[in-house]
Amino acid sequence: MNWFTKTFSSTIGRKIVMSITGLFLCSFLVVHLIGNLQLFNDDGGAAFNLYSYFMANNIVIRVMEIVLVLGFVFHIYDAFVLSRKNKTARPIDYAEQRPQENSTWSSRNMGLLGTVILVFLIIHLWNFFVPARFGADGGLEGIVIEDVEYENLYLKVIQSFQIWWYVLIYVISMIALAFHLIHGFQSAFQTLGLDHKKYTPFIQAFGYAFSVLVCLGFAAIPLYFFFKF
């Protein structure tokens, strides 16, 4: 186990962990967005509340939640450690350095973008996940669907997205996430040695399209409810 610990505590090892967890979190974003798109159904929130109930009570999903949390923890921790190592290795930038000429804005600001996303994640979980899972009686009002009562998370969504500053935070965070993904997606494949001059252009194009479309999908939700109600 000593070699395992040394390998994954090294700079290369941490980058590999970040790449794997990052791609795993990308898959989570797709699943989460597909579920959230139920909010656009014109059914008074029935489809979304049924989806939310399934996600909260399915044993497989609950196990995957633990895996997801671990993915976030490892990704965030390794990002912090690597950022500190880079700062320590070069505490003062070279006077003649011109990073804008050989790197993208997002690649130079992954730490800032990640911090914005982390703050949003904490706010988002506190606003939706905590009341639903740990509040008294679920912390939410009930809604009857086909003679069965469910927690009305749809109503919570409407109420939350009537708050202008929360909608603003959400949209800004999705912009930050898009830039974070644009660099991170391609970087993950490169770190894992899956880049090739023949396939890299496709990976770059797919990563860009994925980042923009997924984040647009998420950002559209608060804007839709803010202007609809």
Secondary structure, 3 states (H helix, E strand, C coil): CHHHHHHHHCHHHHHHHHHHHHHHHHHHHHHHHHHHHHHHCCCCCHHHHHHHHHHHHCHHHHHHHHHHHHHHHHHHHHHHHHHHHHHHHCCCCCCCCCHHHCCCHHHHCHHHHHHHHHHHHHHHHHHHHHHHHHCHHHHCCEEEECCEEEECHHHHHHHHCCCHHHHHHHHHHHHHHHHHHHHHHHHHHHHCCCCCCCCHHHHHHHHHHHHHHHHHHHHHHHHHHHHHC
